[in-house]
């Protein structure tokens, strides 16, 4: 019996190594530019600017790249030409696109009903936004995902580390302990695989994102949590006439999140606040809408609306998604995190 268990463990480890090798094939390290005749010093300048893969390089405009100290327009043209020889950023067939989608990992939420609603769980290479009122379960799901992301993919996890950017002081490491125990994991090891940062201004929040590229290029991260995405923007832009600037800065940060998700095949889970909706109509009781306007709406791949149910029960509704029907699921908040609701 023990020999059989050891054999299963070895099989799991072998599959995980194969997945990591396949992952390496998806992302071309920026150092490969040196083989294409690019100066090692110029490659270092790109890394200092937070660009660590050729895939990530192709996500920036030439205007942005020439803004990096020491990179002239001629150098940038040469770098981009070299990157295009390594990474195909032209047209591909629908069949190739389908094959590429197979690299997407779906991370369990801890609730089978919620997983089924989401087509298997929280997707990598996408941004999932959860909005709702206070205590509707958004941050509880974030804490559960901190643990479930570290499960092997065979157990519907992400087999990777977690980055958590906290803008409202809601992260509780002690909350991770019972969730880890529920999944049969060592709480200490789980906490060691979560990197955490408390952001105090929208600029600090953006700079924390810039520093993540270096970490994600070196270690297998599968989840980035931003809780909440809009809070600091609502605090730092309060004067009249500042809305346009706020939305521009918010768009830049969201663009960075999209690039991180696609460049490193990471699931981005961000929580959002709700605001009163005067246009909600007189027949809708207590109408609310997600903050952030059209800028945030367009950036999120999947938008989920959370609301309170009976007792510890919560309801999640698919508000907007390219591949999911508009439906609802009921789940429950337990000491071990998000779980299926009990009748």
C-alpha positions, 0 to 999 in steps of 0.5 A, spaced: 500 500 500 505 504 501 509 502 495 503 504 491 502 511 494 509 512 493 508 510 486 502 515 485 506 521 488 512 520 483 507 520 478 504 526 480 511 529 481 513 527 474 507 530 471 508 537 474 515 537 472 512 536 465 507 542 465 513 546 468 517 544 462 511 546 457 510 552 461 518 554 459 516 553 452 511 558 452 515 564 454 521 566 451 526 569 456 529 576 454 536 573 454 535 570 448 535 576 444 543 576 445 543 570 440 540 575 435 546 580 436 543 584 441 548 587 446 547 584 453 548 591 456 541 593 452 538 587 455 540 589 462 536 595 461 530 592 458 530 587 465 531 594 469 525 596 466 521 590 468 521 587 461 524 579 462 521 576 456 520 577 449 513 576 449 512 581 454 517 586 450 512 585 444 506 588 449 510 595 449 510 600 444 516 603 441 514 610 444 515 606 451 521 602 449 525 609 447 523 612 454 528 607 457 534 610 459 540 608 454 535 605 448 535 610 442 530 609 436 535 605 432 536 600 438 529 599 439 528 597 432 533 592 432 531 589 439 524 589 436 526 585 429 530 580 433 524 579 438 519 578 432 524 572 430 523 569 436 516 570 438 510 569 433 506 575 434 502 575 427 496 571 425 495 564 427 490 559 425 483 558 429 486 551 431 493 554 433 489 559 438 485 553 440 491 549 442 494 555 445 488 555 450 490 548 452 495 552 456 490 555 460 489 553 468 483 553 471 484 554 479 478 551 484 475 556 488 473 551 493 466 550 491 464 545 486 458 549 484 462 556 483 467 552 479 461 549 475 459 556 474 466 559 472 467 553 467 472 549 472 475 555 476 478 562 476 482 562 469 489 563 468 491 568 462 485 572 464 482 578 469 477 576 473 473 581 477 469 580 483 464 586 485 459 587 491 458 590 497 462 589 504 462 582 506 459 579 500 465 574 500 470 577 495 476 577 500 474 570 502 475 568 495 481 571 495 484 568 501 481 561 499 485 562 492 491 563 496 491 556 498 488 552 492 492 555 487 498 551 490 495 545 489 497 540 484 493 541 477 491 534 478 487 537 484 484 543 480 490 547 483 495 551 479 501 548 482 504 555 483 505 561 488 501 567 489 502 575 489 497 579 493 497 586 493 492 589 499 490 596 498 485 596 504 488 592 509 484 586 509 489 580 508 489 576 514 495 571 514 492 567 520 486 566 515 490 562 511 492 557 516 485 553 517 484 553 509 490 550 508 489 545 513 482 544 510 486 542 503 491 537 507 497 542 506 502 545 511 500 552 513 507 554 514 509 552 507 503 555 504 504 562 507 511 562 504 509 561 497 505 567 498 508 574 497 504 580 500 505 587 499 500 593 502 499 599 497 498 606 500 497 610 494 495 608 486 502 610 484 505 605 489 500 600 487 502 601 480 510 600 482 508 594 485 506 591 479 512 593 475 516 589 480 512 583 479 515 581 472 522 579 475 519 575 480 514 571 475 520 570 470 524 566 475 519 562 479 512 559 477 507 564 479 499 562 478 495 568 481 495 575 482 490 578 487 489 585 487 484 587 493 481 592 491 483 595 485 479 601 485 480 603 492 486 608 492 484 611 485 477 613 489 482 616 495 487 619 491 483 623 485 477 626 489 477 633 486 473 636 481 476 635 474 480 629 476 476 624 473 479 624 466 486 623 469 484 618 474 481 614 469 487 614 465 491 612 470 487 606 472 487 604 464 495 604 465 494 600 471 489 595 468 493 594 462 499 592 466 495 587 469 493 584 462 500 584 460 502 580 466 496 575 466 498 573 458 505 574 459 506 569 465 499 565 464 497 568 471 490 568 473 489 575 476 483 576 481 481 583 483 476 585 487 472 591 486 467 596 490 460 598 488 457 605 488 450 607 487 447 607 480 442 613 480 440 610 473 438 603 476 431 605 475 425 606 480 423 598 480 430 596 482 431 596 490 438 599 492 441 599 485 448 598 485 453 598 480 461 596 480 466 602 480 471 604 475 466 605 469 467 603 462 475 603 463 475 597 468 469 594 465 473 593 458 479 590 462 476 585 466 475 578 462 470 575 467 466 580 471 462 576 477 457 580 482 457 577 489 451 579 494 449 576 501 444 570 502 442 567 508 447 567 514 453 565 511 451 563 504 453 568 498 450 568 491 455 569 485 452 571 478 456 571 472 455 579 470 459 579 464 464 573 460 466 571 453 465 564 454 460 563 460 452 564 460 449 569 465 447 564 471 448 564 478 451 559 484 450 559 491 456 558 496 458 558 503 463 562 507 466 556 512 472 556 517 476 553 511 474 558 506 469 558 500 465 551 500 459 549 497 452 551 501 449 546 505 441 546 505 
